[in-house]
Each structure stands twice: as C-alpha cells, then as structure tokens.
Amino acid sequence: MVKNMSDVAPHFYTHEIAPVLPPKVLDFHTHTWSADNWKERPWDTGRDGSRNKTPKTLMP
C-alpha cells in the first residue's frame, strides 16, 4: 500500500498535487460488502474487531 504519494511520483506530486491540497486532509470513508462474500461472518465469531462491523440486517 502506498502511504506517501511523494515517494511514488515525487515530481508529479510536488508540481501538480501538493499545490492544491489543503494543509490537512481528513479521510472519511466506508467499505460496502455483502455478508455472503465472507467465509464466516465476523459478528458471529466474537473475535477482536468483529464488533466493528455492522451487518445491514442490524441497521435501521
């Protein structure tokens, strides 16, 4: 995974991207998936981190 774009393409980043970026960039995103794509459903396992996933069936 690329963590720093300036490591991949420093010239492009410095001249094209950096000038238009705000001082701080916040990352808000979500992952969408179907429970049918999981080998086992995380919320059924009770393992660490499994409570961070909310199945659509439990959403209002």
PLY file of the C-alpha trace (Angstrom):
ply
format ascii 1.0
element vertex 60
property float x
property float y
property float z
element edge 59
property int vertex1
property int vertex2
end_header
0.00 0.00 0.00
1.23 3.47 -0.85
1.37 5.67 2.23
3.12 8.66 0.71
2.41 9.72 -2.88
5.60 11.78 -2.95
7.58 8.51 -2.74
5.92 7.13 -5.88
5.97 10.13 -8.20
7.81 12.99 -6.47
7.88 15.42 -9.42
4.18 14.98 -10.24
3.20 15.20 -6.58
5.29 18.32 -5.92
4.14 20.25 -9.00
0.59 19.02 -9.64
-0.96 17.69 -6.45
0.66 19.39 -3.45
-0.16 22.96 -4.56
-3.92 22.27 -4.49
-4.10 20.28 -1.25
-5.28 21.85 1.99
-2.85 21.78 4.94
-4.70 18.82 6.49
-6.62 16.09 4.68
-9.17 14.02 6.59
-10.11 10.56 5.40
-13.76 9.62 5.91
-14.82 6.54 4.03
-16.77 3.35 4.28
-16.50 -0.15 2.91
-19.54 -1.81 1.43
-19.82 -5.53 1.08
-22.26 -8.37 1.20
-22.22 -10.78 4.14
-22.49 -13.56 1.56
-18.92 -12.76 0.45
-17.44 -13.74 3.82
-16.26 -17.27 4.59
-17.55 -16.71 8.12
-19.45 -13.67 9.32
-17.25 -11.63 11.69
-20.05 -10.62 14.05
-20.84 -14.32 14.62
-17.26 -15.21 15.65
-16.84 -12.95 18.70
-13.19 -12.28 17.73
-11.43 -8.97 18.35
-12.62 -6.33 15.89
-15.73 -8.29 14.94
-17.96 -5.78 16.72
-16.71 -3.03 14.38
-18.74 -4.49 11.52
-22.46 -3.88 11.45
-24.42 -6.11 9.10
-27.13 -4.48 7.04
-29.64 -6.77 8.72
-28.95 -4.98 12.01
-29.19 -1.45 10.56
-32.42 0.50 10.93
0 1
1 2
2 3
3 4
4 5
5 6
6 7
7 8
8 9
9 10
10 11
11 12
12 13
13 14
14 15
15 16
16 17
17 18
18 19
19 20
20 21
21 22
22 23
23 24
24 25
25 26
26 27
27 28
28 29
29 30
30 31
31 32
32 33
33 34
34 35
35 36
36 37
37 38
38 39
39 40
40 41
41 42
42 43
43 44
44 45
45 46
46 47
47 48
48 49
49 50
50 51
51 52
52 53
53 54
54 55
55 56
56 57
57 58
58 59
